[in-house]
Amino acid sequence: MDGAIDINCDLGEGFGVWQLGVDEELLQSVTSANVACGFHAGDPEVMARTVRAARERGVRVGAHPGLPDLVGFGRRAMAISPERAYQDTLS
């Protein structure tokens, strides 16, 4: 181990013009970011904007997938196929 510390944060949880959190400010302090995808939070435009902003700052990007469950914030049990999970994460 090289002794480096990864400072990570979940980002990209807004919808359209509605913002949740202070993603731009957080990207100045983190080394990696999990971008919401799968529609428990975020939307395709917010995902793309968040990934672009992270890359511009040299922040590593990971996926923070969730079930298509806005009311339960992706935490309720839902039966979906692996193909649907894949498609939702890429959307």
N, CA, C and O atoms as a CHARMM CRD file, in Angstrom:
* protein
*
  364
    1    1 MET  N      0.84800  -1.17700   0.00000 PROA 1      0.00000
    2    1 MET  CA     0.00000   0.00000   0.00000 PROA 1      0.00000
    3    1 MET  C      0.89100   1.23700   0.00000 PROA 1      0.00000
    4    1 MET  O      1.90100   1.28300   0.70200 PROA 1      0.00000
    5    2 ASP  N      0.52000   2.21200  -0.77100 PROA 2      0.00000
    6    2 ASP  CA     1.35100   3.39900  -0.93200 PROA 2      0.00000
    7    2 ASP  C      1.06700   4.48700   0.09700 PROA 2      0.00000
    8    2 ASP  O      1.72700   5.52500   0.06200 PROA 2      0.00000
    9    3 GLY  N      0.13900   4.30400   0.99000 PROA 3      0.00000
   10    3 GLY  CA    -0.17000   5.28700   2.01200 PROA 3      0.00000
   11    3 GLY  C     -1.16000   6.35200   1.58200 PROA 3      0.00000
   12    3 GLY  O     -1.53000   7.20900   2.38400 PROA 3      0.00000
   13    4 ALA  N     -1.59700   6.31400   0.32700 PROA 4      0.00000
   14    4 ALA  CA    -2.55800   7.30900  -0.15600 PROA 4      0.00000
   15    4 ALA  C     -3.93100   7.04500   0.45600 PROA 4      0.00000
   16    4 ALA  O     -4.31000   5.89900   0.69900 PROA 4      0.00000
   17    5 ILE  N     -4.65400   8.10700   0.69500 PROA 5      0.00000
   18    5 ILE  CA    -6.01200   8.00100   1.22200 PROA 5      0.00000
   19    5 ILE  C     -6.97400   8.47400   0.14000 PROA 5      0.00000
   20    5 ILE  O     -6.80700   9.55000  -0.43400 PROA 5      0.00000
   21    6 ASP  N     -7.98400   7.64900  -0.12900 PROA 6      0.00000
   22    6 ASP  CA    -9.01500   7.99200  -1.10600 PROA 6      0.00000
   23    6 ASP  C    -10.15300   8.66900  -0.36400 PROA 6      0.00000
   24    6 ASP  O    -10.74600   8.07200   0.53400 PROA 6      0.00000
   25    7 ILE  N    -10.46500   9.89100  -0.72000 PROA 7      0.00000
   26    7 ILE  CA   -11.60600  10.59700  -0.14000 PROA 7      0.00000
   27    7 ILE  C    -12.73200  10.50600  -1.15900 PROA 7      0.00000
   28    7 ILE  O    -12.64400  11.06400  -2.25300 PROA 7      0.00000
   29    8 ASN  N    -13.79000   9.79600  -0.78400 PROA 8      0.00000
   30    8 ASN  CA   -14.85800   9.43100  -1.69900 PROA 8      0.00000
   31    8 ASN  C    -16.17400  10.05800  -1.27400 PROA 8      0.00000
   32    8 ASN  O    -16.41000  10.29800  -0.09000 PROA 8      0.00000
   33    9 CYS  N    -17.03500  10.32100  -2.26500 PROA 9      0.00000
   34    9 CYS  CA   -18.34000  10.91300  -1.98300 PROA 9      0.00000
   35    9 CYS  C    -19.34700  10.46200  -3.03500 PROA 9      0.00000
   36    9 CYS  O    -18.99400  10.28300  -4.20100 PROA 9      0.00000
   37   10 ASP  N    -20.60500  10.27900  -2.62000 PROA 10     0.00000
   38   10 ASP  CA   -21.69600  10.02800  -3.56300 PROA 10     0.00000
   39   10 ASP  C    -22.16000  11.37400  -4.10700 PROA 10     0.00000
   40   10 ASP  O    -22.40000  12.30900  -3.34400 PROA 10     0.00000
   41   11 LEU  N    -22.28500  11.46800  -5.43200 PROA 11     0.00000
   42   11 LEU  CA   -22.65200  12.72000  -6.08800 PROA 11     0.00000
   43   11 LEU  C    -23.68800  12.47400  -7.17700 PROA 11     0.00000
   44   11 LEU  O    -24.04200  11.33000  -7.46400 PROA 11     0.00000
   45   12 GLY  N    -24.16600  13.55400  -7.77600 PROA 12     0.00000
   46   12 GLY  CA   -25.06200  13.46400  -8.92700 PROA 12     0.00000
   47   12 GLY  C    -26.46000  13.01700  -8.57600 PROA 12     0.00000
   48   12 GLY  O    -27.09200  12.31100  -9.36100 PROA 12     0.00000
   49   13 GLU  N    -26.96100  13.40700  -7.42100 PROA 13     0.00000
   50   13 GLU  CA   -28.26100  12.93300  -6.97000 PROA 13     0.00000
   51   13 GLU  C    -29.40600  13.90000  -7.25700 PROA 13     0.00000
   52   13 GLU  O    -30.52100  13.68200  -6.78400 PROA 13     0.00000
   53   14 GLY  N    -29.15700  14.95900  -8.01900 PROA 14     0.00000
   54   14 GLY  CA   -30.21900  15.89500  -8.37300 PROA 14     0.00000
   55   14 GLY  C    -31.04400  15.38600  -9.55000 PROA 14     0.00000
   56   14 GLY  O    -30.77400  14.31900 -10.10200 PROA 14     0.00000
   57   15 PHE  N    -32.05200  16.16600  -9.92200 PROA 15     0.00000
   58   15 PHE  CA   -32.91000  15.83800 -11.06200 PROA 15     0.00000
   59   15 PHE  C    -33.10800  17.09500 -11.88900 PROA 15     0.00000
   60   15 PHE  O    -33.65600  18.07900 -11.39300 PROA 15     0.00000
   61   16 GLY  N    -32.66800  17.08000 -13.15400 PROA 16     0.00000
   62   16 GLY  CA   -32.85800  18.23700 -14.02100 PROA 16     0.00000
   63   16 GLY  C    -32.27000  19.49200 -13.39500 PROA 16     0.00000
   64   16 GLY  O    -31.08200  19.53300 -13.07800 PROA 16     0.00000
   65   17 VAL  N    -33.09500  20.51200 -13.21700 PROA 17     0.00000
   66   17 VAL  CA   -32.60600  21.76200 -12.63700 PROA 17     0.00000
   67   17 VAL  C    -32.59700  21.73400 -11.10800 PROA 17     0.00000
   68   17 VAL  O    -32.02700  22.62600 -10.48000 PROA 17     0.00000
   69   18 TRP  N    -33.21700  20.72500 -10.50700 PROA 18     0.00000
   70   18 TRP  CA   -33.23300  20.60700  -9.04800 PROA 18     0.00000
   71   18 TRP  C    -31.91600  20.00900  -8.58000 PROA 18     0.00000
   72   18 TRP  O    -31.55800  18.90200  -8.98300 PROA 18     0.00000
   73   19 GLN  N    -31.20300  20.72300  -7.74400 PROA 19     0.00000
   74   19 GLN  CA   -29.90800  20.25400  -7.25800 PROA 19     0.00000
   75   19 GLN  C    -30.03700  19.73800  -5.84300 PROA 19     0.00000
   76   19 GLN  O    -30.75300  20.30400  -5.01800 PROA 19     0.00000
   77   20 LEU  N    -29.33100  18.65400  -5.57700 PROA 20     0.00000
   78   20 LEU  CA   -29.22900  18.10500  -4.23000 PROA 20     0.00000
   79   20 LEU  C    -27.75300  18.06700  -3.88900 PROA 20     0.00000
   80   20 LEU  O    -26.97700  17.39500  -4.56900 PROA 20     0.00000
   81   21 GLY  N    -27.36900  18.75500  -2.88100 PROA 21     0.00000
   82   21 GLY  CA   -25.96900  18.76700  -2.49500 PROA 21     0.00000
   83   21 GLY  C    -25.18600  19.84000  -3.21800 PROA 21     0.00000
   84   21 GLY  O    -25.73500  20.63900  -3.97700 PROA 21     0.00000
   85   22 VAL  N    -23.90000  19.83900  -2.96800 PROA 22     0.00000
   86   22 VAL  CA   -22.98800  20.83700  -3.53800 PROA 22     0.00000
   87   22 VAL  C    -21.87700  20.11000  -4.29100 PROA 22     0.00000
   88   22 VAL  O    -20.70700  20.17200  -3.91300 PROA 22     0.00000
   89   23 ASP  N    -22.26300  19.42600  -5.35300 PROA 23     0.00000
   90   23 ASP  CA   -21.33100  18.58200  -6.10100 PROA 23     0.00000
   91   23 ASP  C    -20.08300  19.33100  -6.54700 PROA 23     0.00000
   92   23 ASP  O    -18.97100  18.83200  -6.37500 PROA 23     0.00000
   93   24 GLU  N    -20.24700  20.51800  -7.11500 PROA 24     0.00000
   94   24 GLU  CA   -19.09900  21.27700  -7.62100 PROA 24     0.00000
   95   24 GLU  C    -18.09100  21.54500  -6.50000 PROA 24     0.00000
   96   24 GLU  O    -16.88500  21.40500  -6.70600 PROA 24     0.00000
   97   25 GLU  N    -18.57200  21.92500  -5.33400 PROA 25     0.00000
   98   25 GLU  CA   -17.67600  22.18600  -4.20600 PROA 25     0.00000
   99   25 GLU  C    -17.01400  20.91000  -3.71700 PROA 25     0.00000
  100   25 GLU  O    -15.81800  20.90200  -3.42200 PROA 25     0.00000
  101   26 LEU  N    -17.77600  19.84000  -3.62900 PROA 26     0.00000
  102   26 LEU  CA   -17.21400  18.57100  -3.15700 PROA 26     0.00000
  103   26 LEU  C    -16.13800  18.04200  -4.09500 PROA 26     0.00000
  104   26 LEU  O    -15.16200  17.44700  -3.63900 PROA 26     0.00000
  105   27 LEU  N    -16.30200  18.25000  -5.39200 PROA 27     0.00000
  106   27 LEU  CA   -15.31700  17.76100  -6.35200 PROA 27     0.00000
  107   27 LEU  C    -13.95300  18.41900  -6.16200 PROA 27     0.00000
  108   27 LEU  O    -12.95600  17.91300  -6.67700 PROA 27     0.00000
  109   28 GLN  N    -13.88600  19.50800  -5.45200 PROA 28     0.00000
  110   28 GLN  CA   -12.61300  20.15500  -5.16100 PROA 28     0.00000
  111   28 GLN  C    -11.87200  19.46500  -4.01800 PROA 28     0.00000
  112   28 GLN  O    -10.68100  19.70200  -3.81200 PROA 28     0.00000
  113   29 SER  N    -12.58400  18.60300  -3.26900 PROA 29     0.00000
  114   29 SER  CA   -11.99900  18.00400  -2.06500 PROA 29     0.00000
  115   29 SER  C    -11.88200  16.48900  -2.09700 PROA 29     0.00000
  116   29 SER  O    -11.25900  15.90700  -1.20900 PROA 29     0.00000
  117   30 VAL  N    -12.46400  15.83700  -3.09300 PROA 30     0.00000
  118   30 VAL  CA   -12.46400  14.37600  -3.12100 PROA 30     0.00000
  119   30 VAL  C    -11.50100  13.84800  -4.18300 PROA 30     0.00000
  120   30 VAL  O    -11.12200  14.56300  -5.11100 PROA 30     0.00000
  121   31 THR  N    -11.12000  12.59600  -4.02800 PROA 31     0.00000
  122   31 THR  CA   -10.27200  11.94900  -5.02200 PROA 31     0.00000
  123   31 THR  C    -11.05300  10.95400  -5.87700 PROA 31     0.00000
  124   31 THR  O    -10.60300  10.56100  -6.95300 PROA 31     0.00000
  125   32 SER  N    -12.23000  10.54800  -5.38800 PROA 32     0.00000
  126   32 SER  CA   -13.10000   9.69000  -6.19100 PROA 32     0.00000
  127   32 SER  C    -14.54900   9.99700  -5.85400 PROA 32     0.00000
  128   32 SER  O    -14.86400  10.43900  -4.74900 PROA 32     0.00000
  129   33 ALA  N    -15.42400   9.75800  -6.82000 PROA 33     0.00000
  130   33 ALA  CA   -16.84500  10.05700  -6.65600 PROA 33     0.00000
  131   33 ALA  C    -17.68200   8.92100  -7.21000 PROA 33     0.00000
  132   33 ALA  O    -17.40600   8.40800  -8.29400 PROA 33     0.00000
  133   34 ASN  N    -18.70200   8.53000  -6.46800 PROA 34     0.00000
  134   34 ASN  CA   -19.68200   7.56500  -6.93900 PROA 34     0.00000
  135   34 ASN  C    -20.86000   8.36200  -7.49000 PROA 34     0.00000
  136   34 ASN  O    -21.51600   9.10100  -6.75500 PROA 34     0.00000
  137   35 VAL  N    -21.12500   8.20800  -8.78300 PROA 35     0.00000
  138   35 VAL  CA   -22.18500   8.98500  -9.42900 PROA 35     0.00000
  139   35 VAL  C    -23.46900   8.17200  -9.43500 PROA 35     0.00000
  140   35 VAL  O    -23.49300   7.03100  -9.89800 PROA 35     0.00000
  141   36 ALA  N    -24.54500   8.77400  -8.91400 PROA 36     0.00000
  142   36 ALA  CA   -25.84200   8.10400  -8.84800 PROA 36     0.00000
  143   36 ALA  C    -26.29400   7.70400 -10.25000 PROA 36     0.00000
  144   36 ALA  O    -26.27000   8.51600 -11.17400 PROA 36     0.00000
  145   37 CYS  N    -26.70100   6.46300 -10.39600 PROA 37     0.00000
  146   37 CYS  CA   -27.25900   5.97500 -11.65400 PROA 37     0.00000
  147   37 CYS  C    -28.23000   4.84700 -11.33000 PROA 37     0.00000
  148   37 CYS  O    -28.11300   4.21000 -10.28300 PROA 37     0.00000
  149   38 GLY  N    -29.16500   4.60200 -12.19800 PROA 38     0.00000
  150   38 GLY  CA   -30.15900   3.57900 -11.94500 PROA 38     0.00000
  151   38 GLY  C    -31.47200   4.14700 -11.46500 PROA 38     0.00000
  152   38 GLY  O    -32.41200   3.39400 -11.20900 PROA 38     0.00000
  153   39 PHE  N    -31.56000   5.44700 -11.33700 PROA 39     0.00000
  154   39 PHE  CA   -32.79800   6.16300 -11.08400 PROA 39     0.00000
  155   39 PHE  C    -33.34700   6.05200  -9.67200 PROA 39     0.00000
  156   39 PHE  O    -34.54500   6.25400  -9.47300 PROA 39     0.00000
  157   40 HSD  N    -32.52400   5.74100  -8.69100 PROA 40     0.00000
  158   40 HSD  CA   -32.92200   5.98200  -7.30100 PROA 40     0.00000
  159   40 HSD  C    -32.67600   7.45100  -6.99100 PROA 40     0.00000
  160   40 HSD  O    -33.25900   8.02000  -6.06800 PROA 40     0.00000
  161   41 ALA  N    -31.80300   8.04400  -7.78100 PROA 41     0.00000
  162   41 ALA  CA   -31.47300   9.47000  -7.69800 PROA 41     0.00000
  163   41 ALA  C    -30.78100   9.82800  -9.00400 PROA 41     0.00000
  164   41 ALA  O    -30.29600   8.94700  -9.71500 PROA 41     0.00000
  165   42 GLY  N    -30.73500  11.10500  -9.31900 PROA 42     0.00000
  166   42 GLY  CA   -30.08500  11.54000 -10.54600 PROA 42     0.00000
  167   42 GLY  C    -30.92500  11.26500 -11.77800 PROA 42     0.00000
  168   42 GLY  O    -31.99900  10.66700 -11.70200 PROA 42     0.00000
  169   43 ASP  N    -30.41900  11.71000 -12.90300 PROA 43     0.00000
  170   43 ASP  CA   -31.03100  11.43900 -14.19900 PROA 43     0.00000
  171   43 ASP  C    -29.89500  11.44500 -15.22200 PROA 43     0.00000
  172   43 ASP  O    -28.77800  11.83300 -14.88000 PROA 43     0.00000
  173   44 PRO  N    -30.14200  11.02900 -16.45700 PROA 44     0.00000
  174   44 PRO  CA   -29.04500  10.94400 -17.43000 PROA 44     0.00000
  175   44 PRO  C    -28.27100  12.24400 -17.61600 PROA 44     0.00000
  176   44 PRO  O    -27.04800  12.21000 -17.75500 PROA 44     0.00000
  177   45 GLU  N    -28.94700  13.38100 -17.62300 PROA 45     0.00000
  178   45 GLU  CA   -28.26100  14.66400 -17.79800 PROA 45     0.00000
  179   45 GLU  C    -27.37600  14.98300 -16.59600 PROA 45     0.00000
  180   45 GLU  O    -26.24100  15.43000 -16.75600 PROA 45     0.00000
  181   46 VAL  N    -27.89400  14.75400 -15.40200 PROA 46     0.00000
  182   46 VAL  CA   -27.11800  15.00500 -14.18600 PROA 46     0.00000
  183   46 VAL  C    -25.91800  14.05200 -14.13300 PROA 46     0.00000
  184   46 VAL  O    -24.82100  14.45700 -13.75000 PROA 46     0.00000
  185   47 MET  N    -26.12800  12.78800 -14.51600 PROA 47     0.00000
  186   47 MET  CA   -25.01500  11.82600 -14.52600 PROA 47     0.00000
  187   47 MET  C    -23.90300  12.31000 -15.44700 PROA 47     0.00000
  188   47 MET  O    -22.73700  12.33700 -15.05200 PROA 47     0.00000
  189   48 ALA  N    -24.25400  12.68800 -16.66100 PROA 48     0.00000
  190   48 ALA  CA   -23.24600  13.13200 -17.63700 PROA 48     0.00000
  191   48 ALA  C    -22.52400  14.38000 -17.15200 PROA 48     0.00000
  192   48 ALA  O    -21.30200  14.47900 -17.27000 PROA 48     0.00000
  193   49 ARG  N    -23.26800  15.32600 -16.61300 PROA 49     0.00000
  194   49 ARG  CA   -22.66000  16.56200 -16.12100 PROA 49     0.00000
  195   49 ARG  C    -21.71000  16.28200 -14.94900 PROA 49     0.00000
  196   49 ARG  O    -20.63500  16.87600 -14.86500 PROA 49     0.00000
  197   50 THR  N    -22.10200  15.39000 -14.05800 PROA 50     0.00000
  198   50 THR  CA   -21.27600  15.06900 -12.89700 PROA 50     0.00000
  199   50 THR  C    -20.00400  14.34300 -13.31000 PROA 50     0.00000
  200   50 THR  O    -18.92600  14.64700 -12.80000 PROA 50     0.00000
  201   51 VAL  N    -20.11400  13.39200 -14.22400 PROA 51     0.00000
  202   51 VAL  CA   -18.93200  12.67500 -14.70600 PROA 51     0.00000
  203   51 VAL  C    -17.98400  13.64000 -15.41100 PROA 51     0.00000
  204   51 VAL  O    -16.77300  13.59300 -15.19600 PROA 51     0.00000
  205   52 ARG  N    -18.52100  14.49900 -16.23700 PROA 52     0.00000
  206   52 ARG  CA   -17.69100  15.48100 -16.94700 PROA 52     0.00000
  207   52 ARG  C    -16.94900  16.38900 -15.95800 PROA 52     0.00000
  208   52 ARG  O    -15.75100  16.62800 -16.11300 PROA 52     0.00000
  209   53 ALA  N    -17.65600  16.88900 -14.94900 PROA 53     0.00000
  210   53 ALA  CA   -17.04400  17.77100 -13.95700 PROA 53     0.00000
  211   53 ALA  C    -15.96200  17.03100 -13.16500 PROA 53     0.00000
  212   53 ALA  O    -14.91800  17.60600 -12.85700 PROA 53     0.00000
  213   54 ALA  N    -16.20200  15.78400 -12.84100 PROA 54     0.00000
  214   54 ALA  CA   -15.20400  14.99600 -12.11100 PROA 54     0.00000
  215   54 ALA  C    -13.95800  14.78300 -12.95900 PROA 54     0.00000
  216   54 ALA  O    -12.83900  14.95400 -12.47500 PROA 54     0.00000
  217   55 ARG  N    -14.14200  14.41600 -14.20200 PROA 55     0.00000
  218   55 ARG  CA   -12.99400  14.18100 -15.09000 PROA 55     0.00000
  219   55 ARG  C    -12.16900  15.44300 -15.27600 PROA 55     0.00000
  220   55 ARG  O    -10.94100  15.38400 -15.32100 PROA 55     0.00000
  221   56 GLU  N    -12.84300  16.59000 -15.38400 PROA 56     0.00000
  222   56 GLU  CA   -12.12800  17.85900 -15.54800 PROA 56     0.00000
  223   56 GLU  C    -11.21600  18.15600 -14.35900 PROA 56     0.00000
  224   56 GLU  O    -10.22200  18.86800 -14.49800 PROA 56     0.00000
  225   57 ARG  N    -11.55800  17.61200 -13.19400 PROA 57     0.00000
  226   57 ARG  CA   -10.78800  17.86100 -11.98700 PROA 57     0.00000
  227   57 ARG  C     -9.87800  16.69600 -11.61000 PROA 57     0.00000
  228   57 ARG  O     -9.22800  16.72200 -10.56400 PROA 57     0.00000
  229   58 GLY  N     -9.83300  15.68300 -12.45900 PROA 58     0.00000
  230   58 GLY  CA    -8.97400  14.52700 -12.18300 PROA 58     0.00000
  231   58 GLY  C     -9.50500  13.61400 -11.09500 PROA 58     0.00000
  232   58 GLY  O     -8.74300  12.85400 -10.49800 PROA 58     0.00000
  233   59 VAL  N    -10.80900  13.68000 -10.82800 PROA 59     0.00000
  234   59 VAL  CA   -11.43600  12.83900  -9.81500 PROA 59     0.00000
  235   59 VAL  C    -11.86400  11.52500 -10.46200 PROA 59     0.00000
  236   59 VAL  O    -12.52200  11.52700 -11.50200 PROA 59     0.00000
  237   60 ARG  N    -11.49100  10.40400  -9.84700 PROA 60     0.00000
  238   60 ARG  CA   -11.90900   9.08800 -10.35700 PROA 60     0.00000
  239   60 ARG  C    -13.41300   8.92900 -10.17300 PROA 60     0.00000
  240   60 ARG  O    -13.99100   9.43800  -9.21300 PROA 60     0.00000
  241   61 VAL  N    -14.04100   8.21100 -11.11200 PROA 61     0.00000
  242   61 VAL  CA   -15.49400   8.07200 -11.11200 PROA 61     0.00000
  243   61 VAL  C    -15.88100   6.60700 -10.98900 PROA 61     0.00000
  244   61 VAL  O    -15.32100   5.74000 -11.65900 PROA 61     0.00000
  245   62 GLY  N    -16.84200   6.35200 -10.12600 PROA 62     0.00000
  246   62 GLY  CA   -17.44300   5.03600  -9.99200 PROA 62     0.00000
  247   62 GLY  C    -18.94800   5.17300 -10.10300 PROA 62     0.00000
  248   62 GLY  O    -19.49200   6.26900  -9.97700 PROA 62     0.00000
  249   63 ALA  N    -19.61000   4.06600 -10.33800 PROA 63     0.00000
  250   63 ALA  CA   -21.07100   4.06300 -10.43500 PROA 63     0.00000
  251   63 ALA  C    -21.67600   3.78900  -9.06700 PROA 63     0.00000
  252   63 ALA  O    -21.17600   2.96000  -8.30600 PROA 63     0.00000
  253   64 HSD  N    -22.75900   4.49800  -8.76600 PROA 64     0.00000
  254   64 HSD  CA   -23.52800   4.25100  -7.55400 PROA 64     0.00000
  255   64 HSD  C    -24.92600   3.83400  -8.00300 PROA 64     0.00000
  256   64 HSD  O    -25.87000   4.62100  -7.94400 PROA 64     0.00000
  257   65 PRO  N    -25.04500   2.56600  -8.46100 PROA 65     0.00000
  258   65 PRO  CA   -26.32300   2.11700  -8.99600 PROA 65     0.00000
  259   65 PRO  C    -27.36800   1.92800  -7.90100 PROA 65     0.00000
  260   65 PRO  O    -27.04300   1.67500  -6.74100 PROA 65     0.00000
  261   66 GLY  N    -28.59900   2.05500  -8.29200 PROA 66     0.00000
  262   66 GLY  CA   -29.72000   1.83400  -7.39000 PROA 66     0.00000
  263   66 GLY  C    -30.93600   1.40400  -8.18100 PROA 66     0.00000
  264   66 GLY  O    -31.00800   1.60300  -9.39400 PROA 66     0.00000
  265   67 LEU  N    -31.87500   0.82100  -7.49400 PROA 67     0.00000
  266   67 LEU  CA   -33.10000   0.38100  -8.14300 PROA 67     0.00000
  267   67 LEU  C    -33.95000   1.58500  -8.55400 PROA 67     0.00000
  268   67 LEU  O    -33.82100   2.65700  -7.96300 PROA 67     0.00000
  269   68 PRO  N    -34.81900   1.42200  -9.56000 PROA 68     0.00000
  270   68 PRO  CA   -35.67700   2.52400 -10.00200 PROA 68     0.00000
  271   68 PRO  C    -36.79000   2.77500  -8.97400 PROA 68     0.00000
  272   68 PRO  O    -37.95500   2.45100  -9.20400 PROA 68     0.00000
  273   69 ASP  N    -36.40400   3.35200  -7.85500 PROA 69     0.00000
  274   69 ASP  CA   -37.28100   3.48200  -6.69700 PROA 69     0.00000
  275   69 ASP  C    -37.09900   4.86400  -6.08000 PROA 69     0.00000
  276   69 ASP  O    -36.43200   5.00200  -5.05500 PROA 69     0.00000
  277   70 LEU  N    -37.68900   5.89200  -6.70000 PROA 70     0.00000
  278   70 LEU  CA   -37.53300   7.25200  -6.18900 PROA 70     0.00000
  279   70 LEU  C    -38.12300   7.40800  -4.78600 PROA 70     0.00000
  280   70 LEU  O    -37.52700   8.06700  -3.93400 PROA 70     0.00000
  281   71 VAL  N    -39.27800   6.81100  -4.54600 PROA 71     0.00000
  282   71 VAL  CA   -39.93800   6.97400  -3.25800 PROA 71     0.00000
  283   71 VAL  C    -39.10000   6.36200  -2.13400 PROA 71     0.00000
  284   71 VAL  O    -38.97400   6.95400  -1.06200 PROA 71     0.00000
  285   72 GLY  N    -38.53700   5.19700  -2.37000 PROA 72     0.00000
  286   72 GLY  CA   -37.74000   4.52300  -1.34600 PROA 72     0.00000
  287   72 GLY  C    -36.25100   4.76200  -1.48200 PROA 72     0.00000
  288   72 GLY  O    -35.46000   4.11600  -0.79400 PROA 72     0.00000
  289   73 PHE  N    -35.84500   5.68700  -2.36500 PROA 73     0.00000
  290   73 PHE  CA   -34.44800   6.03300  -2.61600 PROA 73     0.00000
  291   73 PHE  C    -33.60000   4.79500  -2.92300 PROA 73     0.00000
  292   73 PHE  O    -32.44600   4.69000  -2.50900 PROA 73     0.00000
  293   74 GLY  N    -34.21900   3.84800  -3.67300 PROA 74     0.00000
  294   74 GLY  CA   -33.49400   2.66600  -4.12700 PROA 74     0.00000
  295   74 GLY  C    -33.29700   1.59900  -3.07400 PROA 74     0.00000
  296   74 GLY  O    -32.52100   0.66600  -3.28100 PROA 74     0.00000
  297   75 ARG  N    -33.97400   1.71300  -1.96300 PROA 75     0.00000
  298   75 ARG  CA   -33.73100   0.77500  -0.85600 PROA 75     0.00000
  299   75 ARG  C    -34.80800  -0.30000  -0.69900 PROA 75     0.00000
  300   75 ARG  O    -34.63500  -1.23500   0.08200 PROA 75     0.00000
  301   76 ARG  N    -35.91300  -0.17700  -1.42900 PROA 76     0.00000
  302   76 ARG  CA   -36.95200  -1.20200  -1.31500 PROA 76     0.00000
  303   76 ARG  C    -36.62100  -2.36900  -2.23600 PROA 76     0.00000
  304   76 ARG  O    -36.02200  -2.18100  -3.29500 PROA 76     0.00000
  305   77 ALA  N    -37.00700  -3.55400  -1.83800 PROA 77     0.00000
  306   77 ALA  CA   -36.77200  -4.74900  -2.65700 PROA 77     0.00000
  307   77 ALA  C    -37.59700  -4.66000  -3.93100 PROA 77     0.00000
  308   77 ALA  O    -38.79100  -4.36200  -3.89100 PROA 77     0.00000
  309   78 MET  N    -36.95000  -4.92200  -5.06600 PROA 78     0.00000
  310   78 MET  CA   -37.62400  -4.91700  -6.35400 PROA 78     0.00000
  311   78 MET  C    -37.04700  -6.05600  -7.18700 PROA 78     0.00000
  312   78 MET  O    -35.83700  -6.27800  -7.18800 PROA 78     0.00000
  313   79 ALA  N    -37.89700  -6.76300  -7.88200 PROA 79     0.00000
  314   79 ALA  CA   -37.44900  -7.84600  -8.74500 PROA 79     0.00000
  315   79 ALA  C    -37.25400  -7.29700 -10.16100 PROA 79     0.00000
  316   79 ALA  O    -38.22400  -7.01200 -10.86300 PROA 79     0.00000
  317   80 ILE  N    -35.99300  -7.15100 -10.57000 PROA 80     0.00000
  318   80 ILE  CA   -35.69800  -6.73400 -11.94100 PROA 80     0.00000
  319   80 ILE  C    -34.65100  -7.67700 -12.50300 PROA 80     0.00000
  320   80 ILE  O    -33.88100  -8.27900 -11.75500 PROA 80     0.00000
  321   81 SER  N    -34.62500  -7.80400 -13.81100 PROA 81     0.00000
  322   81 SER  CA   -33.68100  -8.70100 -14.46600 PROA 81     0.00000
  323   81 SER  C    -32.28400  -8.06900 -14.50000 PROA 81     0.00000
  324   81 SER  O    -32.15600  -6.84900 -14.39800 PROA 81     0.00000
  325   82 PRO  N    -31.25100  -8.88300 -14.64000 PROA 82     0.00000
  326   82 PRO  CA   -29.89800  -8.32500 -14.79900 PROA 82     0.00000
  327   82 PRO  C    -29.81100  -7.37700 -15.99800 PROA 82     0.00000
  328   82 PRO  O    -29.10500  -6.37000 -15.93800 PROA 82     0.00000
  329   83 GLU  N    -30.52200  -7.68900 -17.08400 PROA 83     0.00000
  330   83 GLU  CA   -30.51500  -6.82500 -18.26700 PROA 83     0.00000
  331   83 GLU  C    -31.12300  -5.45800 -17.94400 PROA 83     0.00000
  332   83 GLU  O    -30.60400  -4.42700 -18.37300 PROA 83     0.00000
  333   84 ARG  N    -32.21400  -5.45300 -17.19300 PROA 84     0.00000
  334   84 ARG  CA   -32.84700  -4.17600 -16.80500 PROA 84     0.00000
  335   84 ARG  C    -31.90200  -3.37300 -15.91100 PROA 84     0.00000
  336   84 ARG  O    -31.78600  -2.15800 -16.07400 PROA 84     0.00000
  337   85 ALA  N    -31.23200  -4.03000 -14.97700 PROA 85     0.00000
  338   85 ALA  CA   -30.28200  -3.32500 -14.09800 PROA 85     0.00000
  339   85 ALA  C    -29.16200  -2.70600 -14.92500 PROA 85     0.00000
  340   85 ALA  O    -28.75300  -1.57400 -14.66700 PROA 85     0.00000
  341   86 TYR  N    -28.66600  -3.43500 -15.91100 PROA 86     0.00000
  342   86 TYR  CA   -27.62200  -2.93700 -16.79600 PROA 86     0.00000
  343   86 TYR  C    -28.11100  -1.72000 -17.57600 PROA 86     0.00000
  344   86 TYR  O    -27.42200  -0.70300 -17.64300 PROA 86     0.00000
  345   87 GLN  N    -29.29000  -1.82500 -18.15900 PROA 87     0.00000
  346   87 GLN  CA   -29.83400  -0.72300 -18.96100 PROA 87     0.00000
  347   87 GLN  C    -30.09800   0.51500 -18.11100 PROA 87     0.00000
  348   87 GLN  O    -29.82200   1.63400 -18.54200 PROA 87     0.00000
  349   88 ASP  N    -30.62900   0.32200 -16.91200 PROA 88     0.00000
  350   88 ASP  CA   -30.91300   1.45600 -16.03000 PROA 88     0.00000
  351   88 ASP  C    -29.62800   2.15900 -15.61300 PROA 88     0.00000
  352   88 ASP  O    -29.60500   3.38500 -15.50200 PROA 88     0.00000
  353   89 THR  N    -28.57200   1.41200 -15.38300 PROA 89     0.00000
  354   89 THR  CA   -27.31800   2.00100 -14.94700 PROA 89     0.00000
  355   89 THR  C    -26.68800   2.82200 -16.05800 PROA 89     0.00000
  356   89 THR  O    -26.04700   3.83600 -15.78100 PROA 89     0.00000
  357   90 LEU  N    -26.85400   2.40800 -17.31000 PROA 90     0.00000
  358   90 LEU  CA   -26.28600   3.14900 -18.43400 PROA 90     0.00000
  359   90 LEU  C    -27.11000   4.34800 -18.85200 PROA 90     0.00000
  360   90 LEU  O    -26.59100   5.25000 -19.50900 PROA 90     0.00000
  361   91 SER  N    -28.37500   4.38100 -18.48900 PROA 91     0.00000
  362   91 SER  CA   -29.26400   5.45300 -18.93900 PROA 91     0.00000
  363   91 SER  C    -28.80700   6.80900 -18.49300 PROA 91     0.00000
  364   91 SER  O    -29.45600   7.81000 -18.79700 PROA 91     0.00000
